[in-house]
Amino acid sequence: MPGSIPTIVRAFKSAVTRRINILRGTPGAPVWQRNYWEHIIRTERALNAIRQYIQENPRRWELDRHNAQMSGEDPLAREIWELLKTQTGGSDEHVSLLADDR
């Protein structure tokens, strides 16, 4: 559906991937981790937690499950996922979708 979130995200990722691969000289190389997760942010607390997660994310690379040399669990990520779970009324469906993309 034109203008939907999945369509916008797909177009954005496609355009950015083409540009990055042109700059790198790596046509067709993957750039993104699979999937993404959309969530309605309902509280100021959740917004601030997500902002903190985004700002600190590069410094926590050693804890990322996509890092082959991962050194342990990411406690901040777990805290945020639990906060989001409480916002969705305890819906494991949303949290499991998010956990798949961590």
C-alpha contacts under 8 A as a table, 3 or more apart, distances in Angstrom:
res1	aa1	res2	aa2	distance
1	M	4	S	5.76
1	M	7	T	6.81
2	P	7	T	6.25
2	P	8	I	7.96
3	G	7	T	6.23
3	G	8	I	6.21
4	S	7	T	5.24
4	S	8	I	6.20
5	I	8	I	5.13
5	I	9	V	6.04
6	P	9	V	5.15
6	P	10	R	5.97
7	T	10	R	5.14
7	T	11	A	6.14
8	I	11	A	5.20
8	I	12	F	6.10
9	V	12	F	5.08
9	V	13	K	6.06
10	R	13	K	5.23
10	R	14	S	6.04
11	A	14	S	5.11
11	A	15	A	6.15
12	F	15	A	5.30
12	F	16	V	6.10
13	K	16	V	5.19
13	K	17	T	5.86
13	K	32	W	7.71
14	S	17	T	5.14
14	S	18	R	6.22
15	A	18	R	5.28
15	A	19	R	6.32
16	V	19	R	5.14
16	V	20	I	6.05
17	T	20	I	5.17
17	T	21	N	6.02
17	T	30	P	7.51
17	T	31	V	6.06
17	T	32	W	7.96
18	R	21	N	5.24
18	R	22	I	6.14
18	R	27	P	7.55
18	R	28	G	7.88
19	R	22	I	5.10
19	R	23	L	6.26
20	I	23	L	5.12
20	I	24	R	6.05
20	I	31	V	7.95
21	N	24	R	4.96
21	N	25	G	5.57
21	N	26	T	4.79
21	N	27	P	5.22
21	N	28	G	7.00
21	N	29	A	6.72
22	I	25	G	5.06
22	I	26	T	6.59
22	I	27	P	6.58
23	L	26	T	7.92
26	T	29	A	5.68
33	Q	101	D	7.72
34	R	101	D	7.05
35	N	101	D	6.33
36	Y	98	L	7.72
36	Y	101	D	6.23
37	W	97	L	6.74
37	W	98	L	5.76
37	W	101	D	7.21
41	I	46	A	6.36
41	I	47	L	6.17
42	R	46	A	6.97
42	R	47	L	7.75
42	R	87	Q	7.22
43	T	46	A	5.25
43	T	47	L	6.31
44	E	47	L	5.01
44	E	48	N	6.13
45	R	48	N	5.22
45	R	49	A	6.16
46	A	49	A	5.03
46	A	50	I	6.11
46	A	80	I	7.66
46	A	83	L	6.91
46	A	84	L	7.06
47	L	50	I	5.22
47	L	51	R	6.14
48	N	51	R	5.00
48	N	52	Q	6.11
49	A	52	Q	5.09
49	A	53	Y	6.16
49	A	80	I	6.37
50	I	53	Y	4.95
50	I	54	I	6.19
50	I	80	I	7.07
51	R	54	I	5.20
51	R	55	Q	6.19
52	Q	55	Q	5.15
52	Q	56	E	6.05
53	Y	56	E	5.31
53	Y	57	N	5.64
53	Y	76	L	7.11
53	Y	77	A	7.10
53	Y	80	I	7.87
54	I	57	N	5.17
55	Q	58	P	7.43
56	E	59	R	5.49
56	E	60	R	6.57
57	N	60	R	5.20
57	N	61	W	6.72
58	P	61	W	5.52
59	R	62	E	7.79
60	R	63	L	5.49
60	R	64	D	6.77
60	R	74	D	7.50
61	W	64	D	5.10
61	W	67	N	6.91
61	W	70	M	7.72
62	E	67	N	6.67
62	E	69	Q	6.80
62	E	70	M	4.96
62	E	71	S	5.69
62	E	72	G	7.64
63	L	67	N	7.44
63	L	70	M	5.10
63	L	71	S	5.57
63	L	72	G	5.32
63	L	73	E	5.75
63	L	74	D	5.34
64	D	67	N	5.41
64	D	70	M	5.99
64	D	73	E	7.80
64	D	74	D	7.10
64	D	102	R	7.24
65	R	68	A	7.44
65	R	70	M	6.20
65	R	102	R	6.88
66	H	70	M	7.68
66	H	102	R	7.76
67	N	70	M	5.17
74	D	77	A	5.44
74	D	78	R	6.46
75	P	78	R	5.09
75	P	79	E	6.16
76	L	79	E	5.06
76	L	80	I	6.25
77	A	80	I	5.19
77	A	81	W	6.17
78	R	81	W	5.16
78	R	82	E	6.16
79	E	82	E	5.21
79	E	83	L	6.22
80	I	83	L	4.98
80	I	84	L	6.18
81	W	84	L	5.10
81	W	85	K	6.06
81	W	95	V	6.37
81	W	98	L	7.55
81	W	99	A	7.73
82	E	85	K	4.93
82	E	86	T	6.37
82	E	95	V	7.90
83	L	86	T	5.29
83	L	87	Q	6.50
84	L	87	Q	4.99
84	L	88	T	6.42
84	L	95	V	7.30
85	K	88	T	5.28
85	K	89	G	6.59
85	K	90	G	4.95
85	K	91	S	6.06
85	K	92	D	6.95
85	K	94	H	7.29
85	K	95	V	5.90
86	T	89	G	5.28
86	T	90	G	5.07
86	T	91	S	7.84
87	Q	90	G	7.11
88	T	91	S	5.48
88	T	94	H	7.55
91	S	94	H	5.92
91	S	95	V	6.84
92	D	95	V	5.03
92	D	96	S	5.78
93	E	96	S	5.27
93	E	97	L	6.25
94	H	97	L	5.15
94	H	98	L	6.29
95	V	98	L	5.01
95	V	99	A	6.01
96	S	99	A	4.89
96	S	100	D	6.15
97	L	100	D	5.27
97	L	101	D	6.79
98	L	101	D	5.29
98	L	102	R	6.53
99	A	102	R	5.23
